């Protein structure tokens, strides 16, 4: 079954962009109104209310609602315009290649190693005092927001955090960035490299973190390759969730040990060492091999079932060549 779009990819891109912009505004206003009307907080103090540790659970669920409206809804709405089967069009496929599932699990481990080395490397990039001050202010704002949601005093709060901090963002963000944006850009540009790189950049930028930019860009690239070579967004969601869940779990045990949350969050990334470049090279090579295996498994699936839609968008052509 080949799902041909009812409108061209340029139009899909414009619609997705418009829907997402409108959804961000609506979700932001909805969050402020909810805090104001439900929790009886002055509108000017809504942000401060959500940053208080005692309101962590409320902040978690409100941010989950925001992500659902801002990321998931516009993508499915765009897909519904482009196809009469929007979930199939965004690659929510039921067929799973279990070899690729195993590769995803392995990829999580090496992806975290790559993320850690890139995070340490970013801290060593020289910046002017003015830019460094702005970068640190942006990072402090981001850390404050994450810390407010990541307060976990018991196992129940840890489980809630896994749902709202690890699982929900994995589903909603992958739907927008890979099921929507990357797929549209691949069809529009006929170039997988262009679509994966652009999507990875935007994926990293939306987190508003300078010191985490390279790490999230690398994660976005990995997610892009997994999506392209599997054609199944559930594998992306699994990779994204496991990556988030590992960070949440590490933070939970550090907090249980009595470490303050700001110090616990800073322990998530290893420091720079003389072996950083060797580690970076090693993890890059291993990840390259894993991605190559993804491609091989895709080709095996294509030979068995040439009409399958749960593999990469382009089966017979060189995926990284202009068409």
C-alpha positions in Angstrom: 0.0 0.0 0.0 1.6 3.3 -1.1 0.1 6.3 0.5 0.3 9.1 -2.1 -0.3 12.6 -0.7 -3.3 14.6 -1.9 -1.4 17.8 -1.9 2.3 18.6 -2.8 5.0 18.6 -0.1 5.5 22.4 -0.4 1.9 23.0 0.6 2.2 20.4 3.4 5.2 22.2 4.8 3.4 25.6 4.7 0.3 24.0 6.4 2.4 22.3 9.1 4.3 25.5 9.8 1.1 27.5 10.1 -0.7 24.9 12.2 2.3 24.6 14.5 2.7 28.3 15.0 -1.0 28.7 15.8 -0.9 25.6 18.1 2.0 27.1 20.1 0.1 30.3 20.7 -3.1 28.4 21.7 -1.3 26.0 24.0 0.6 28.8 25.7 -2.5 30.8 26.3 -4.3 27.7 27.5 -1.6 26.9 30.0 -1.7 30.5 31.4 -5.5 30.4 31.6 -5.5 27.0 33.3 -3.1 28.3 36.0 -5.1 31.4 36.4 -8.6 30.0 36.5 -8.1 26.5 38.0 -5.4 27.3 40.5 -6.5 30.9 41.1 -3.1 32.4 40.4 -2.6 35.9 39.1 -1.8 35.8 35.4 1.5 37.7 35.9 2.6 35.1 38.4 1.7 32.0 36.3 5.3 31.2 35.3 6.6 31.6 38.9 3.8 29.3 40.1 4.9 26.5 37.7 8.6 26.8 38.7 7.9 26.1 42.4 9.0 22.5 43.4 5.7 22.0 45.3 3.8 22.4 42.0 6.0 20.0 40.1 3.2 17.5 39.3 0.9 20.4 38.0 3.8 21.7 35.9 4.4 18.2 34.5 0.8 17.6 33.3 0.4 21.2 32.0 3.6 20.8 30.0 2.3 17.5 28.7 -0.9 19.2 27.5 1.1 21.9 25.9 3.3 19.4 24.0 0.2 17.5 22.8 -1.4 20.6 21.4 1.8 22.2 20.1 3.5 19.2 18.5 1.1 16.3 18.0 -2.2 18.0 17.0 -0.8 20.2 14.1 1.1 17.2 12.7 -1.9 14.9 12.6 -4.1 17.7 11.3 -1.7 18.3 8.4 -1.5 14.6 7.7 -5.3 14.4 7.7 -5.3 17.0 4.9 -2.6 15.2 3.0 -4.0 11.7 3.4 -7.2 9.9 4.4 -5.0 7.8 6.7 -3.1 10.4 8.8 -1.6 7.9 11.3 -0.4 5.6 8.6 0.9 8.7 6.7 3.0 9.8 9.7 4.4 6.2 9.9 2.6 4.9 12.9 3.0 1.4 11.5 2.0 -1.8 13.2 4.8 -3.9 11.7 8.0 -4.1 13.8 11.4 -5.4 12.7 12.7 -6.8 16.0 16.3 -6.7 14.7 15.9 -3.0 14.5 14.4 -2.9 18.1 17.6 -4.5 19.4 19.7 -2.0 17.4 17.7 0.9 19.0 18.4 -0.4 22.5 22.1 -0.6 21.7 22.0 2.8 20.0 20.6 4.4 23.2 23.7 3.4 25.1 26.2 4.7 22.5 24.0 7.8 21.8 24.2 8.8 25.5 28.0 8.4 25.3 28.1 10.6 22.2 25.8 13.1 23.9 28.0 13.3 27.0 31.2 13.9 25.0 29.5 16.6 22.8 28.1 18.3 25.9 31.6 18.4 27.5 33.0 19.6 24.2 30.5 22.4 23.9 31.5 23.8 27.3 35.0 24.2 26.0 34.0 26.3 22.9 35.4 29.8 23.4 32.8 32.6 23.6 33.0 36.3 24.1 32.0 37.4 27.7 28.7 38.8 26.3 27.7 35.7 24.5 28.8 33.5 27.4 26.6 35.5 29.8 23.6 35.1 27.4 24.3 31.4 27.0 24.5 30.8 30.7 21.3 32.9 31.3 19.5 30.8 28.7 20.8 27.6 30.3 19.8 28.7 33.8 16.3 29.4 32.6 16.1 25.9 30.9 17.6 24.2 34.0 15.1 26.0 36.3 12.2 24.8 34.2 13.4 21.2 34.1 14.3 21.2 37.8 10.7 22.4 38.6 9.2 19.4 36.7 11.8 16.8 37.8 11.2 17.0 41.5 10.8 13.3 42.5 10.5 12.6 46.3 9.1 9.1 46.0 8.7 6.2 43.5 5.2 7.3 42.5 6.5 10.7 41.4 9.3 8.9 39.6 6.7 6.9 37.6 4.8 10.0 36.8 8.0 11.7 35.7 8.7 8.8 33.3 5.3 9.3 31.7 5.3 13.1 31.4 9.0 13.8 31.0 10.1 10.8 29.1 7.2 9.1 27.3 4.9 12.0 26.4 7.7 14.2 24.8 9.0 11.2 22.9 5.6 10.6 21.3 4.7 14.2 20.6 8.1 15.5 19.5 8.7 12.5 17.2 5.3 12.9 15.6 6.1 16.5 14.7 9.8 16.4 13.9 10.1 13.0 12.2 6.6 11.9 11.2 5.8 15.5 10.0 8.7 17.7 9.3 11.3 15.2 8.2 8.9 13.2 6.1 7.7 16.3 4.3 11.2 17.7 3.8 12.4 14.3 2.4 9.5 14.3 -0.1 10.0 17.9 -1.0 13.8 18.0 -1.4 14.3 14.4 -2.5 17.4 14.4 -0.3 17.5 12.5 3.0 20.6 14.3 4.3 19.0 17.7 3.9 15.8 16.7 5.6 17.6 14.9 8.5 20.0 17.7 9.2 17.4 20.5 9.0 15.0 18.6 11.3 17.9 17.8 13.7 18.8 21.5 13.9 15.2 22.6 14.5 14.8 19.8 17.1 17.7 21.0 19.0 16.8 24.7 18.7 13.3 24.2 20.1 14.8 23.2 23.5 16.5 26.6 23.9 19.7 25.3 25.3 23.1 26.5 24.0 25.2 24.0 26.1 22.9 21.1 25.0 22.7 22.1 21.4 25.3 19.7 19.9 24.1 16.9 22.1 20.5 17.3 21.0 21.5 17.9 17.4 23.4 14.5 17.5 20.3 12.9 19.0 18.2 14.4 16.3 20.5 13.0 13.6 20.3 9.5 15.1 16.5 9.8 15.3 16.4 11.0 11.7 18.4 8.0 10.4 16.3 5.6 12.5 13.1 7.0 11.0 14.5 7.0 7.5 15.8 3.5 7.5 12.9 2.0 9.5 10.0 4.0 8.3 8.4 3.2 11.6 7.9 6.1 14.1 7.4 3.7 17.0 11.2 2.9 16.8 11.9 6.6 17.1 9.5 6.9 20.1 11.3 3.9 21.7 14.7 5.5 21.2 13.6 8.9 22.4 11.8 7.5 25.4 14.7 5.3 26.5 17.1 8.2 26.2 14.8 10.4 28.3 14.0 7.6 30.8 17.7 7.0 31.4 18.2 10.6 32.3 15.1 10.7 34.6 16.2 7.5 36.3 19.7 8.7 36.9 18.3 11.9 38.3 15.9 10.0 40.6 18.6 8.0 42.2 20.9 11.0 42.6 18.0 12.8 44.3 17.3 9.8 46.6 21.0 9.8 47.6 20.4 13.3 49.0 22.1 15.4 46.3 20.4 18.8 45.6 18.6 18.8 42.2 20.9 21.4 40.6 24.0 19.3 41.4 22.2 16.1 40.4 21.3 17.6 37.0 24.9 18.7 36.4 26.1 15.1 37.1 24.2 13.9 34.0 27.1 14.9 31.7 30.7 13.7 32.2 33.5 16.2 32.3 36.0 16.9 29.6 39.1 14.7 29.7 42.1 13.9 27.6 40.3 10.9 26.2 37.2 12.9 25.0 38.3 12.9 21.4 39.1 9.2 21.4 35.7 8.5 23.0 34.0 10.7 20.4 35.6 8.9 17.5 34.9 5.5 19.0 31.2 6.2 19.6 30.8 7.8 16.2 32.3 4.7 14.5 30.0 2.3 16.5 26.9 4.4 15.8 27.9 4.5 12.1 28.0 0.7 12.1 24.6 0.5 13.8 23.0 2.9 11.3 24.6 0.7 8.5 22.9 -2.3 10.0 19.6 -0.4 10.0 20.0 0.1 6.3 20.8 -3.6 5.7 17.7 -4.7 7.7 15.7 -2.2 5.6 17.0 -3.7 2.4 16.2 -7.3 3.7 12.6 -6.2 4.4 12.3 -4.6 1.0 13.4 -7.9 -0.7 10.9 -9.9 1.3 8.0 -7.4 0.8 8.8 -4.8 -1.9 5.4 -3.0 -1.4 5.8 -2.6 2.4 5.3 1.0 3.7 6.9 0.4 7.1 10.4 0.9 5.7 12.2 3.9 4.3 10.3 6.3 1.9 12.7 5.4 -0.9 13.5 1.7 -1.3 15.3 1.2 -4.6 17.2 4.5 -4.9 20.3 5.7 -3.1 18.7 7.4 -0.1 21.3 10.1 0.1 21.4 11.1 -3.6 19.4 13.8 -5.2 16.6 12.4 -7.2 
